[in-house]
């Protein structure tokens, strides 16, 4: 099930109390979006984020803005991950992934060993181990390159791989994921790739149209892959 809504999430979010919110919201740093004003007052922004209170939530934000907005809106997170990446922007080389009402299971995602030449690690690899449990910080996922924006334009998309990792750490196949700030549909694609159901909200019509096109393209791609696999059986 993939459901996309070109509307504000605020009136509908609490209809999905069993779902998990996985979202990369506008940052309230005066970023240039289309129809959304990314320069709300502190109280307005905190009120918007506080609509997630009591719901299972995984929310990405910059460290300073997490302290300024997310903690006042939702309280102290149950768990925090750090996503580190290369960036030319001063002070913007990492974001926090804050978990509320859900705790990531790091055994669900394997990462390569940091010390593969260690004698004990060599033995584990020889015994068939493909990696260690995920760390609580990620440095292997970089920002989306500009060239990838040409077909699905959005000013600041996060990588599909990042959303996939959060989803894999916190949910199971068949679970429902909600993204109240769907943007160009990255979380929807991550759900299709990981076997989760998805509900997305986006107020900007242009971004909503991009997300819809992107999801349709992905569904067609999956149909073609299934047809090829069935022919090869």
C-alpha positions as a Python dict, from the first residue, in 0.01 Angstrom:
ca = {
    (1, 'X'): (0, 0, 0),
    (2, 'X'): (136, 337, -105),
    (3, 'X'): (-82, 641, -33),
    (4, 'X'): (21, 995, -124),
    (5, 'X'): (-171, 1305, -14),
    (6, 'X'): (-127, 1658, -146),
    (7, 'X'): (-232, 1814, 183),
    (8, 'X'): (-117, 1919, 529),
    (9, 'X'): (-54, 1627, 763),
    (10, 'X'): (-188, 1797, 1076),
    (11, 'X'): (-553, 1697, 1038),
    (12, 'X'): (-477, 1331, 963),
    (13, 'X'): (-160, 1224, 1143),
    (14, 'X'): (-336, 1078, 1448),
    (15, 'X'): (-540, 844, 1230),
    (16, 'X'): (-222, 634, 1205),
    (17, 'X'): (-135, 561, 1567),
    (18, 'X'): (15, 219, 1482),
    (19, 'X'): (246, 358, 1215),
    (20, 'X'): (602, 486, 1250),
    (21, 'X'): (690, 838, 1141),
    (22, 'X'): (1017, 854, 947),
    (23, 'X'): (1080, 1207, 828),
    (24, 'X'): (1330, 1472, 727),
    (25, 'X'): (1131, 1791, 794),
    (26, 'X'): (1196, 2145, 677),
    (27, 'X'): (1473, 2277, 900),
    (28, 'X'): (1340, 2628, 973),
    (29, 'X'): (1669, 2782, 858),
    (30, 'X'): (1512, 2994, 581),
    (31, 'X'): (1576, 2736, 313),
    (32, 'X'): (1421, 2813, -25),
    (33, 'X'): (1136, 2566, -77),
    (34, 'X'): (846, 2616, -316),
    (35, 'X'): (516, 2676, -135),
    (36, 'X'): (647, 2632, 221),
    (37, 'X'): (790, 2919, 427),
    (38, 'X'): (1098, 2782, 606),
    (39, 'X'): (1115, 3078, 841),
    (40, 'X'): (842, 3017, 1096),
    (41, 'X'): (855, 3160, 1444),
    (42, 'X'): (1002, 2934, 1709),
    (43, 'X'): (659, 2875, 1864),
    (44, 'X'): (496, 2796, 1528),
    (45, 'X'): (763, 2544, 1438),
    (46, 'X'): (759, 2375, 1779),
    (47, 'X'): (379, 2353, 1760),
    (48, 'X'): (402, 2182, 1419),
    (49, 'X'): (656, 1923, 1536),
    (50, 'X'): (467, 1864, 1863),
    (51, 'X'): (186, 1703, 1658),
    (52, 'X'): (408, 1389, 1661),
    (53, 'X'): (402, 1365, 2041),
    (54, 'X'): (292, 1019, 2154),
    (55, 'X'): (359, 865, 1812),
    (56, 'X'): (653, 646, 1716),
    (57, 'X'): (883, 894, 1548),
    (58, 'X'): (1222, 897, 1376),
    (59, 'X'): (1308, 1257, 1288),
    (60, 'X'): (1621, 1394, 1123),
    (61, 'X'): (1752, 1741, 1206),
    (62, 'X'): (2068, 1945, 1253),
    (63, 'X'): (2216, 1928, 1606),
    (64, 'X'): (2156, 2292, 1703),
    (65, 'X'): (1801, 2293, 1567),
    (66, 'X'): (1731, 1963, 1745),
    (67, 'X'): (1803, 2135, 2077),
    (68, 'X'): (1612, 2448, 1977),
    (69, 'X'): (1301, 2287, 1829),
    (70, 'X'): (1277, 1908, 1852),
    (71, 'X'): (1352, 1865, 2222),
    (72, 'X'): (1106, 2140, 2327),
    (73, 'X'): (843, 1985, 2099),
    (74, 'X'): (890, 1616, 2178),
    (75, 'X'): (1118, 1592, 2482),
    (76, 'X'): (1452, 1414, 2513),
    (77, 'X'): (1487, 1137, 2250),
    (78, 'X'): (1492, 773, 2354),
    (79, 'X'): (1790, 720, 2121),
    (80, 'X'): (2003, 935, 1892),
    (81, 'X'): (2211, 846, 1587),
    (82, 'X'): (2460, 1075, 1416),
    (83, 'X'): (2473, 1094, 1036),
    (84, 'X'): (2810, 1238, 924),
    (85, 'X'): (2884, 1338, 565),
    (86, 'X'): (3108, 1557, 351),
    (87, 'X'): (2980, 1911, 308),
    (88, 'X'): (3122, 2250, 210),
    (89, 'X'): (2879, 2430, 441),
    (90, 'X'): (3047, 2536, 769),
    (91, 'X'): (2894, 2365, 1071),
    (92, 'X'): (2664, 2151, 856),
    (93, 'X'): (2857, 1823, 829),
    (94, 'X'): (2622, 1614, 1041),
    (95, 'X'): (2260, 1565, 1137),
    (96, 'X'): (2097, 1384, 1425),
    (97, 'X'): (1841, 1107, 1385),
    (98, 'X'): (1618, 1130, 1692),
    (99, 'X'): (1401, 837, 1799),
    (100, 'X'): (1083, 868, 2007),
    (101, 'X'): (878, 568, 2119),
    (102, 'X'): (1098, 337, 1915),
    (103, 'X'): (1450, 207, 1973),
    (104, 'X'): (1665, 101, 1676),
    (105, 'X'): (1778, -261, 1667),
    (106, 'X'): (2137, -237, 1545),
    (107, 'X'): (2153, -609, 1474),
    (108, 'X'): (1913, -562, 1181),
    (109, 'X'): (2171, -381, 969),
    (110, 'X'): (2523, -512, 917),
    (111, 'X'): (2820, -285, 853),
    (112, 'X'): (3173, -379, 740),
    (113, 'X'): (3421, -445, 1018),
    (114, 'X'): (3634, -143, 1105),
    (115, 'X'): (3939, -359, 1175),
    (116, 'X'): (3934, -644, 919),
    (117, 'X'): (4304, -722, 981),
    (118, 'X'): (4244, -809, 1345),
    (119, 'X'): (4308, -1180, 1399),
    (120, 'X'): (3969, -1239, 1564),
    (121, 'X'): (3785, -1049, 1288),
    (122, 'X'): (3968, -1247, 1021),
    (123, 'X'): (3842, -1564, 1184),
    (124, 'X'): (3484, -1436, 1194),
    (125, 'X'): (3501, -1348, 825),
    (126, 'X'): (3646, -1692, 750),
    (127, 'X'): (3354, -1843, 940),
    (128, 'X'): (3110, -1660, 710),
    (129, 'X'): (3034, -1339, 898),
    (130, 'X'): (2945, -1053, 661),
    (131, 'X'): (2991, -771, 908),
    (132, 'X'): (2917, -637, 1251),
    (133, 'X'): (2601, -482, 1392),
    (134, 'X'): (2533, -128, 1281),
    (135, 'X'): (2693, 155, 1475),
    (136, 'X'): (2494, 443, 1621),
    (137, 'X'): (2668, 682, 1384),
    (138, 'X'): (2674, 662, 1006),
    (139, 'X'): (2962, 790, 795),
    (140, 'X'): (2914, 566, 490),
    (141, 'X'): (2616, 755, 342),
    (142, 'X'): (2689, 1080, 161),
    (143, 'X'): (2461, 1363, 54),
    (144, 'X'): (2264, 1331, -269),
    (145, 'X'): (2474, 1465, -557),
    (146, 'X'): (2339, 1749, -768),
    (147, 'X'): (2328, 1532, -1079),
    (148, 'X'): (2062, 1311, -922),
    (149, 'X'): (1823, 1605, -885),
    (150, 'X'): (1767, 1648, -1260),
    (151, 'X'): (1486, 1397, -1296),
    (152, 'X'): (1324, 1438, -953),
    (153, 'X'): (1393, 1800, -855),
    (154, 'X'): (1388, 1900, -489),
    (155, 'X'): (1619, 2151, -314),
    (156, 'X'): (1751, 1919, -41),
    (157, 'X'): (1666, 1549, -78),
    (158, 'X'): (1820, 1300, 164),
    (159, 'X'): (1964, 974, 31),
    (160, 'X'): (1728, 678, -14),
    (161, 'X'): (1991, 463, 159),
    (162, 'X'): (1964, 674, 474),
    (163, 'X'): (1586, 636, 494),
    (164, 'X'): (1619, 264, 421),
    (165, 'X'): (1860, 225, 712),
    (166, 'X'): (1632, 405, 957),
    (167, 'X'): (1337, 197, 838),
    (168, 'X'): (1530, -130, 866),
    (169, 'X'): (1657, -45, 1215),
    (170, 'X'): (1314, 41, 1355),
    (171, 'X'): (1042, -154, 1170),
    (172, 'X'): (955, -488, 1013),
    (173, 'X'): (835, -594, 668),
    (174, 'X'): (468, -499, 625),
    (175, 'X'): (475, -215, 880),
    (176, 'X'): (336, 125, 784),
    (177, 'X'): (566, 426, 756),
    (178, 'X'): (441, 785, 750),
    (179, 'X'): (632, 1085, 616),
    (180, 'X'): (446, 1409, 699),
    (181, 'X'): (696, 1607, 487),
    (182, 'X'): (719, 1376, 187),
    (183, 'X'): (901, 1614, -49),
    (184, 'X'): (1008, 1430, -364),
    (185, 'X'): (912, 1090, -221),
    (186, 'X'): (1245, 954, -96),
    (187, 'X'): (1087, 778, 202),
    (188, 'X'): (826, 621, -25),
    (189, 'X'): (1100, 473, -243),
    (190, 'X'): (1279, 344, 67),
    (191, 'X'): (955, 174, 174),
    (192, 'X'): (912, 9, -165),
    (193, 'X'): (1271, -114, -146),
    (194, 'X'): (1225, -260, 203),
    (195, 'X'): (872, -403, 184),
    (196, 'X'): (696, -147, 402),
    (197, 'X'): (364, 28, 345),
    (198, 'X'): (373, 404, 311),
    (199, 'X'): (157, 710, 373),
    (200, 'X'): (297, 1046, 267),
    (201, 'X'): (180, 1406, 301),
    (202, 'X'): (315, 1700, 100),
    (203, 'X'): (162, 2049, 79),
    (204, 'X'): (371, 2166, -218),
    (205, 'X'): (192, 2060, -537),
    (206, 'X'): (509, 2058, -748),
    (207, 'X'): (695, 1832, -504),
    (208, 'X'): (388, 1611, -467),
    (209, 'X'): (373, 1564, -845),
    (210, 'X'): (743, 1470, -844),
    (211, 'X'): (686, 1217, -566),
    (212, 'X'): (390, 1065, -750),
    (213, 'X'): (592, 1034, -1070),
    (214, 'X'): (885, 886, -883),
    (215, 'X'): (668, 626, -709),
    (216, 'X'): (498, 532, -1036),
    (217, 'X'): (837, 491, -1203),
    (218, 'X'): (956, 269, -919),
    (219, 'X'): (642, 54, -929),
    (220, 'X'): (681, 5, -1305),
    (221, 'X'): (1045, -88, -1253),
    (222, 'X'): (945, -346, -989),
    (223, 'X'): (682, -496, -1222),
    (224, 'X'): (941, -534, -1498),
    (225, 'X'): (1189, -695, -1257),
    (226, 'X'): (923, -944, -1144),
    (227, 'X'): (841, -1030, -1506),
    (228, 'X'): (1209, -1092, -1581),
    (229, 'X'): (1251, -1303, -1267),
    (230, 'X'): (941, -1509, -1352),
    (231, 'X'): (1071, -1574, -1704),
    (232, 'X'): (1403, -1689, -1562),
    (233, 'X'): (1242, -1933, -1317),
}
